[in-house]
Amino acid sequence: MAFVEPVILSARGVRLEPLAPGHEAGLRHAAADGALWTLRITSVPEPEQTRAYIDTALQMREAGSRFAFAVVEEDTGHVVGTTSYHDIVPAIRRLEIGYTWYARRCQRTHVNTTAKLLLLMHAFETLGCALVGWRTDNFNFASQRAIERLGAKKDGVLRHHALRRDGTVRDTVMYSMAAGEWPEARAHLLYLLERQAQAE
């Protein structure tokens, strides 16, 4: 049995469902909102590469190293982005959350906070993870702030670690949250969502 089994997670109008070929058109449309593939610090697929992006995610799921979700607006049924569990290591109950991107109209809304709450709840409370990690480009300051808002701790920087789409090599900033830190982080995320709900 796989460490991460297929599951649908939902709250506050946001639904995470296992990424599948049927999400191709929705993902392509989401990426077009902001031409996200033109950003050098992200890994959003170009429109014609969307199917290959999904196929790669499914191959990684088969190998047990990644489980990708489509992020769907429940009231419209529109796909607004994607996020994944990855670098899954069942033996030590560790995984990371990443491969995350959203249509521009959903950025800096409750969508990402809700998705992260759902993923963290499932990781710590259902899968029994001891630790959840994140990694991001050293120049992706928005991503770093978003990860820190979740309550994650900065572990350090892996220098000259990974290729960007433009052929340059990035440093990777690593973060993590341990199971013992989850209750406080959970309370804070719920507080943030209440604040966002009042503001939207």
C-alpha positions as CSV (number, residue, x, y, z in Angstrom):
1,M,0.0,0.0,0.0
2,A,1.3,3.5,-0.9
3,F,2.1,5.9,1.9
4,V,-0.1,8.5,0.3
5,E,-3.4,7.0,-0.9
6,P,-5.8,8.8,-3.3
7,V,-7.9,11.2,-1.3
8,I,-10.1,14.3,-1.9
9,L,-9.6,17.1,0.7
10,S,-11.9,20.1,0.9
11,A,-12.6,23.2,3.0
12,R,-13.8,26.8,2.5
13,G,-14.7,26.4,-1.1
14,V,-11.3,24.8,-2.1
15,R,-11.1,21.2,-3.1
16,L,-7.9,19.2,-3.7
17,E,-8.4,16.2,-5.9
18,P,-5.8,13.7,-7.3
19,L,-4.3,15.2,-10.5
20,A,-5.4,13.4,-13.6
21,P,-5.3,13.8,-17.4
22,G,-8.8,15.3,-17.3
23,H,-7.4,18.4,-15.5
24,E,-5.2,19.3,-18.5
25,A,-7.4,22.0,-19.9
26,G,-8.1,23.5,-16.5
27,L,-4.4,23.6,-15.6
28,R,-3.6,25.2,-19.0
29,H,-6.2,27.9,-18.4
30,A,-4.9,28.5,-14.8
31,A,-1.3,29.0,-16.0
32,A,-2.5,31.4,-18.7
33,D,-3.8,33.7,-16.0
34,G,-0.5,35.7,-15.6
35,A,1.5,33.7,-18.2
36,L,3.0,31.9,-15.2
37,W,5.4,29.9,-17.3
38,T,7.4,33.1,-18.1
39,L,8.5,33.5,-14.5
40,R,12.1,32.2,-14.1
41,I,11.7,31.2,-10.5
42,T,8.8,28.8,-10.9
43,S,8.2,25.4,-12.7
44,V,4.9,26.2,-14.3
45,P,4.5,24.3,-17.6
46,E,4.2,26.1,-20.9
47,P,0.7,25.5,-22.4
48,E,1.9,22.8,-24.9
49,Q,3.8,21.1,-22.0
50,T,0.8,20.7,-19.7
51,R,0.0,17.1,-20.6
52,A,3.7,16.1,-20.2
53,Y,3.7,17.9,-16.8
54,I,0.7,15.8,-15.7
55,D,2.2,12.6,-17.1
56,T,5.4,13.2,-15.2
57,A,3.5,13.8,-12.0
58,L,1.6,10.5,-12.5
59,Q,4.9,8.6,-13.2
60,M,6.3,10.0,-9.9
61,R,3.1,9.0,-8.1
62,E,3.5,5.4,-9.5
63,A,7.1,5.5,-8.2
64,G,5.9,6.6,-4.8
65,S,7.9,9.8,-4.7
66,R,5.2,12.4,-5.4
67,F,1.4,12.7,-5.1
68,A,0.0,15.7,-7.1
69,F,-3.4,17.4,-6.6
70,A,-5.4,19.7,-8.7
71,V,-6.7,22.7,-6.8
72,V,-10.3,23.3,-7.7
73,E,-12.8,26.1,-6.8
74,E,-15.8,24.3,-5.6
75,D,-18.4,26.9,-6.6
76,T,-17.3,27.1,-10.2
77,G,-15.5,23.7,-10.7
78,H,-12.6,25.6,-12.2
79,V,-9.0,24.3,-11.8
80,V,-7.0,27.2,-10.3
81,G,-3.7,25.5,-9.7
82,T,-1.8,22.5,-8.4
83,T,0.2,21.4,-5.4
84,S,1.9,18.1,-4.4
85,Y,3.3,16.0,-1.7
86,H,6.8,15.1,-2.9
87,D,10.1,13.6,-1.8
88,I,8.0,11.1,0.2
89,V,10.1,8.9,2.5
90,P,7.7,6.5,4.3
91,A,10.5,4.9,6.4
92,I,11.0,8.1,8.4
93,R,7.5,9.5,7.8
94,R,8.8,12.6,6.0
95,L,7.5,14.4,3.0
96,E,7.6,17.8,1.4
97,I,4.9,20.1,0.0
98,G,5.7,21.8,-3.3
99,Y,5.2,22.0,-7.1
100,T,2.6,24.6,-6.0
101,W,1.3,27.3,-8.3
102,Y,-2.0,29.2,-8.8
103,A,-3.7,31.3,-11.4
104,R,-2.8,34.9,-10.7
105,R,-6.3,35.8,-9.6
106,C,-6.0,33.3,-6.8
107,Q,-2.7,34.5,-5.5
108,R,-2.7,36.2,-2.1
109,T,-6.2,34.9,-1.4
110,H,-7.4,32.3,1.0
111,V,-6.8,29.5,-1.6
112,N,-3.2,28.8,-0.8
113,T,-3.7,29.1,3.0
114,T,-6.6,26.7,2.8
115,A,-4.8,24.2,0.5
116,K,-1.8,24.2,2.9
117,L,-4.1,23.7,5.9
118,L,-5.7,20.7,4.2
119,L,-2.3,19.2,3.2
120,L,-0.8,19.7,6.6
121,M,-3.8,18.3,8.4
122,H,-3.7,15.2,6.3
123,A,0.0,14.8,6.6
124,F,0.2,15.1,10.4
125,E,-3.2,13.9,11.5
126,T,-3.9,11.1,9.0
127,L,-0.5,10.0,7.6
128,G,1.2,10.4,10.9
129,C,4.2,12.4,9.4
130,A,7.0,13.3,11.8
131,L,8.1,16.2,9.6
132,V,6.9,18.1,6.6
133,G,9.4,20.1,4.4
134,W,9.4,22.8,1.8
135,R,12.0,24.1,-0.7
136,T,12.0,27.2,-2.8
137,D,14.2,29.3,-5.1
138,N,16.5,31.7,-3.2
139,F,15.0,34.6,-5.3
140,N,11.4,33.5,-4.8
141,F,10.8,35.9,-1.8
142,A,7.0,35.7,-2.1
143,S,7.2,31.9,-1.7
144,Q,9.6,32.2,1.3
145,R,7.2,34.6,3.0
146,A,4.3,32.3,2.4
147,I,6.1,29.3,3.8
148,E,7.2,31.3,6.9
149,R,3.6,32.5,7.4
150,L,2.6,28.8,7.8
151,G,4.9,28.5,10.8
152,A,7.7,26.6,9.1
153,K,11.2,27.0,10.3
154,K,14.1,27.8,7.9
155,D,16.6,24.9,7.9
156,G,19.2,26.5,5.7
157,V,20.2,27.0,2.1
158,L,21.5,24.4,-0.4
159,R,23.9,26.3,-2.6
160,H,24.2,25.6,-6.4
161,H,21.4,23.1,-6.0
162,A,19.0,23.0,-9.0
163,L,18.6,24.2,-12.6
164,R,16.1,26.9,-13.4
165,R,14.2,26.9,-16.7
166,D,16.6,29.6,-18.1
167,G,19.7,27.4,-17.5
168,T,21.0,29.2,-14.5
169,V,21.6,27.3,-11.2
170,R,19.6,28.3,-8.1
171,D,20.3,28.1,-4.5
172,T,17.5,26.3,-2.7
173,V,16.0,27.5,0.6
174,M,14.8,24.7,2.8
175,Y,12.1,24.8,5.5
176,S,10.4,22.3,7.7
177,M,7.7,21.8,10.3
178,A,7.9,19.0,12.9
179,A,4.8,17.2,14.2
180,G,5.2,18.8,17.6
181,E,4.9,22.3,16.0
182,W,1.7,21.4,14.1
183,P,-0.9,22.2,16.8
184,E,0.3,25.9,17.2
185,A,0.7,26.2,13.4
186,R,-2.8,24.8,12.9
187,A,-4.3,27.4,15.3
188,H,-2.4,30.2,13.5
189,L,-3.6,29.0,10.0
190,L,-7.2,28.9,11.2
191,Y,-6.8,32.4,12.6
192,L,-5.3,33.7,9.3
193,L,-8.2,32.2,7.4
194,E,-10.7,33.9,9.6
195,R,-9.0,37.2,9.0
196,Q,-8.9,36.6,5.3
197,A,-12.6,35.7,5.2
198,Q,-13.4,39.0,6.9
199,A,-11.3,40.9,4.4
200,E,-12.5,39.3,1.2
